[in-house]
Amino acid sequence: MRCSLHNYGMSLYDSVLRPLAFLFDPEQVHEAAMWMLSRGMIKAPVFEDPILEQTVFGVKFANPLGLAAGFDKNGKALNHWHQLGFGFVETGTITYHAQPGNPKPRMFRLPADKGLINRLGFNNEGARAIATRLAEAKSQIPLGVNLGKSKITELPNAPQDYQDSFRLIHKVGDYFVVNVSSPNTPGLRTLQEKKPLLEILSALREVNSEKPMFVKVAPDLELSALDDVVDVAHEAKLTGLIATNTTIGRDGLSHDPNQAGGLSGLPVQKKANEVLSHLYKACDKDLVLIGVGGIMSGADAYEKIRLGAHLCQLYTGWIYGGPTMIPAACQELASLMRRDGIKSLQELRGSAY
Ligand SMILES: Cc1cc2nc3c(=O)[nH]c(=O)nc-3n(C[C@H](O)[C@H](O)[C@H](O)COP(=O)(O)O)c2cc1C
């Protein structure tokens, strides 16, 4: 059933909570928010509409907007993300070895540009501890599990490191992601090259060849390098690709805070959309594309799907938009589809070409 239309306009979050939260260190605010989220203390009036439903790689999604990796790194709030209207959630990045990440401060807001820079460096409790938590969690929406390389593991040993994590965690989760695109682990992005990427994927397939598997790519790859990833996706029979991670570029910033790390939010939108568009044109049409990078509204999600995404994710847009952002974006997406006479997400997908 379609729920009644809400007015998700200027909220308490816009007028009071975000300005207040933005007075404090971003990571401290994140930790406080996770504390509340993991106890189910933050909720939103969920928007449901059959026009947003679809089944992709055999999994049913009530809407196409998911929480991107990096927010719930340790899988602590997995029982609650549906209460905020998300259609799916991706936990992680999880590494085999627990690790503290980079020295603080390591997360910076760019409010004038609706962006964030982070160099967290895969801070997480490690695959063993998180596997135990995930086994007990009861996510009511599809769950993705994002895996990365431990910092102490040398690059040539990456396949073993990913495999060790996957062995511990492969039983829970509707899909898995090989993250080789974070800018904050030295050398990680070289694993996007054909040979090392194929080695990692075949190591994971030794453990389990059934689970849907994605690779998450950087927005900074040359088009030829993207074509190599597409070849790998076909060769390794990946379920799909996630485009994109944060960028090391600093294009289009009104103010560059001169901080190392990955840039996300509105400033990455253009690049992320270009990568998504290139992948759509280069890939077999049954390869699933998850579009992420700079979604700040339902209209931005509409554009990603038009460019070829089956599903979308966001992180930074949610920080700026607050708890009612996802239902508001879903409502906007559904109304844009109706405005344009589009009856399903399948019909919308790739309609930009
Ligand atoms: C603070 C922060 C931490 C992130 N951590 C991860 C991570 O651990 N793994 C990952 O694959 N992506 C991570 N990302 C990237 C996001 O999942 C997403 O790909 C990127 O931010 C672009 O989307 P956005 O513009 O909606 O934020 C992180 C992003 C931010 C802002």
The ligand as an ORCA input file, in Angstrom:
! r2SCAN-3c Opt
* xyz 0 1
  C      33.172      9.240      6.616
  C      33.111      8.271      5.466
  C      33.569      6.973      5.643
  C      33.529      6.073      4.586
  N      33.953      4.796      4.780
  C      33.855      3.895      3.766
  C      34.228      2.548      3.967
  O      34.621      2.133      5.043
  N      34.112      1.702      2.898
  C      33.644      2.107      1.679
  O      33.540      1.284      0.746
  N      33.268      3.386      1.475
  C      33.359      4.272      2.487
  N      32.967      5.562      2.276
  C      32.515      5.975      0.940
  C      30.995      5.930      0.816
  O      30.497      4.625      0.979
  C      30.577      6.467     -0.572
  O      31.069      5.588     -1.571
  C      31.102      7.864     -0.848
  O      31.085      8.649      0.317
  C      30.285      8.584     -1.927
  O      28.940      8.689     -1.540
  P      28.302     10.013     -0.853
  O      28.678     11.172     -1.729
  O      26.849      9.735     -0.799
  O      28.911     10.124      0.510
  C      33.015      6.480      3.338
  C      32.540      7.788      3.175
  C      32.572      8.676      4.217
  C      32.047     10.058      4.008
*
